[in-house]
Amino acid sequence: MVRLDIHTHVGEMFGFQPPTPEMAEIVIGQIQSAGLDGIAVTDHWRRDWGLALHRVVEREFPNQVIIIPGQEIDVRPASSPFDEYHCTELYLPGGRLVRTYCHPGYYTPNIIIEEGIHGIEVTNHHHDWHIRRPLVERVAETHDLLSFNVSDANILHEIGAGSTEVDLDEMMRRAIPLD
C-alpha cells in the first residue's frame, strides 16, 4: 500500500514550462512533506507534462517518490449526452490505463458510470461542496469502483490536501490496455 494524491495539476502550477530537476526537487519536497509516497499529474487535456516530469524524477531522483503521468478529460457519454463529466486517465507501467470519475456532481448532478471507469472521487479538496458523499459511496459499491480522496491541487502547497492509501497491484489488475 502507498499513499497517493491521484488528482493534481502540477504542470499548470509551473505554467507548462519543461520540467527541470529543480522543479522536480520542489515537487518531491512537497510530496514528502505531505506524507505521501507519490502523486498523479493530471493536467487538463495534457499528459505530456506529467510524462516529462515522470522521466525527470526517474532519471534524477530514482525511487524517491511515485509520479504517475495522467490527464483530466471531459467525457460526454453517448447514453446521456447532456451529462458531461470529468475523468482522470492514469497511465500505469506496461501500457495500462486506469480511469477515475472526477468530482461527481460537477457539471451535472447525474453520475453516469460507463464501462472503463475504475474509480470515483469520494472527496475532492476543491470540489467537495457538491459531492453527495452517501450517493457517491453507494455508486462506488454498486459498480465495484475504487474510492479516492484527492486534492485536485492547483497550487503547490495543496498537494496532499486529499490522499488515499492505494494498492498498486489492485490498480494494475483493474487497469485496461491502452489503445
N, C-alpha and C positions, 0 to 999 in steps of 0.2 A: 504494500500500500504506500502511496505517495500523496502528499498534499499539493494540489494544483489549483490555480485560478485559471479556468479554461476559456475566459472571455475577456480579452484586453485589447486595447488599441494602441500598441506601443509605437508602431510606425507613424501613426498620426501624431503622437506626442513629440516625435523628432522631425516633424514636417516632411517625412519620407526621404530625408537625406540618406544616402547609402550608409548602412550600419558600419561602424568602426569598432575596433577593440575598446576604445574609450567609452563609446555608447554602451557596448555590451557589459562592460565593467559596472557602469551605473545601474543598468537593469538588473544585473546579477546581485548587486548590493541591495537593491530594493526587494528582490525576491527573497533573499536570505534574511533581511531584517524583518520581513513579514512572516517569517517562519514557514516559508513554502519550499517545496522541492523543485517547483517549476511553474511555468505558465504556458498557455497557448496564446499566440499572437494572431488576433482575428480582426484585422483592419477591414473596413467596409470595402467589399468588392476588390480587394487586393491581397493576394497571397505572396507576392514577390518579396515584400519586405520581411515577412516572417521567415520565409525560406532563407533569405540572406542573413538575417540575424542568427538563425539556427546554425548556418555554416560557420559564421564568425565564432560563435560560442564553442562549437565542436572543435574548431581548429585552435583557438587561443586559450580556452578555459575548459578543457575536456573534463567531463564527469563532475562539474561543479553544480550545475542545475540542468533541468529538463526544459528545452524550448520546443514546443510543438507548433509548427507552422500551420496556419489556417487562414480563413477569411470569413467574414459575415456577409451573407447574401440575402436578397429579398426573394420570397417564394410566393407565387400566386397559384394555388392549387387548381388543377383542371376541374376537380369535383366541386369547387366552390370559388369561382374566380373573383368574387368580391371580398374574399377573406385573405388578404395578403398577410404574411408573417415573415419574420426574420429567422434565419438559421445560421449557425456556425458550422463550417466544414473544417474538420481537423484532419490533417494529413499525417498519418502514422507511418512508422517504418514498414518497408515491404510493399509500398504502394497501396496502403489500406486507408479507408475513409470512414470517419465517424461524423454523423450529423446530429446536431443538438438544436432543438426548438428554443429560440431566444425570447426572453421577456414576454411570456404568454399573456395575452390581453392587450397587447400593443402591436399593431394598429387596430385590430378587430377583437371584440370580446370572445369570438368563437375560437376554439382550439381544434384545429384540423390536424390529425396525426396521419401522415401519409406513410407509405412503405418507404423504408430507407431512413427513417428518423430513429435514432438510437437513444437519445436522451432529451431531457427537458430541464430548463432552469426553474427551480423552486423559489430561489431568492436571487435578486439582482440589485446590487448597490444603487444603481442609477434608476432603475425602472420598477422598484419594488412596490411603489404606490398603487399599481394597477394589477399586480399578480394576486389572483384569488387563490391563495395557498391551498385551502381544502380541496377545491376543484382540481388544481394542478396536481396535487398528490394523488387524487383518485384517477386522473388521466394517466399519470405515470404508472400506477399499479395496474390499471386495466390493460395498458399497452406494453407492460413489462419494459419500461424505459429507465435508463439510468437517471438519477436525480442529481442536480448540481446547484451549488451556491456559487455565485460569481460576482466579480466586481464590476465588469463592463468598464474597466478603468480607462479614463480619458486623460488623466494626468498621473505622473509617476507615483506619487505617494498613495494613490488609490489602489495600486496593485496589491492584492491580498485583502482588500476590504470584503471580499467574499471568496471562499475557497471550499474545497471538498476533498475528503480522503478518497482516492481513486485507485482501483485495482486495474493496473495497466494491462494485465493478462485478460481480464474480462472485457476491457475496451477492445482489445485486439480480436477476441472471439466474436464480438458483435460487429466489428468493422466489415465493410464490404470492399471488394477490389475497386480501385479507381478505374474509370473508363479509359 
